Amino acid sequence: MITIKDMAEIAGVSPTTVANVLHGRTKKMSRETLRKVQEVIDNSNYVSNMGARMLANYGSKIIGVIMNYDRRSDNNIISDPFYGTIVGALEREIREHGYYMMLYTAGSIDETVRLASLWNIEGLIVLGCKSSDVEKIRRQMELPVVFIDSYYEDHTGEFHNVGLDDFGGGYQMTKYLLHRGHRRIAFLADEENPVGVDRERLKGYQKALEEYGIPYRQSDYIPISYKKVTRHSILWEFCRKRLNEFTALFFASDFYASDAIHIFQTQGIRVPEDISVAGFDDNVFAEHCSPMLTTVQQSVEDKGYYAFQMLHRLIKGEPCEENNIHLPVELGVRGSVKSISREAGENP
């Protein structure tokens, strides 16, 4: 197996120069030297020894991607199209920049810290953190960290995040439903007390109701469960007891909206003839359910792109133009929402 020393002799440079090319430290190197060394590396089909690189303090070139702490025992998280898409986008960006992705579903902040330490991870991308978890990670981690879809209430601390205009998405969809004549609109998410993105989407929904002079009632928020059996039980009970209180249902995600449509259909409830349904995300569930789902559209790929770009700058010690990005959203109008008469939409 060819070594760095062998390649240095072939290229007529020092082993340090070859090592610098392998590890991306080429800013002070002439183009001709870089071309010559890279040609030797390519022709040699050299594969670096990751363990040796870490021992030599060259940097592991590993980017950790940490997902969802508290649900790993209940779900195969990668089966969710949102996570599958964003992991794919992150992997592409990480690979194209010469890094390696380590994907892990951590059970706690402590587990995340241990993982980063054991593998000498150069940077970390964390998906969907509560404010308290953000604070713990910031306090315990010394390496660069970028969050995705996280909210941090302490505005004085350094916080790097890529998310959405969740508030604006909740507001736009609720305004659309109101414009279509709906006045009895429920909001459904999977926590008793919504946090993070769901809380912001709920706030947007409440703001739109307020502008139309419609009081928000606590009973208009309906908590469902991320656990399938529990969620289905709640939806069946909702169909039996409360469905006729509303003309439209706004779900915090397409996954839950499409799942609910399936439950409604098993109960003989037609969408949108009997109840209008809207979601949030515009993922594969929105297109594959019948009818196709009216939803808030986001670009999951853009989240992955901007998150890695931000992390890469932090790793290189470069400033970020923006520390907390909220990408824009827009409505995707399809067939799951109908217009109703003003009288049908009035509160009883």
Helices and strands as residue ranges (DSSP letters): H 4-11, H 15-22, H 31-44, H 50-55, E 62-67, G 77-79, H 81-96, E 100-105, H 109-118, E 123-127, H 131-140, E 145-148, E 161-164, H 166-179, E 185-189, H 196-211, G 218-220, E 221-223, H 228-241, G 243-245, E 248-251, H 254-266, E 276-281, H 284-288, E 294-297, H 300-315, E 324-327, E 330-332, H 342-345
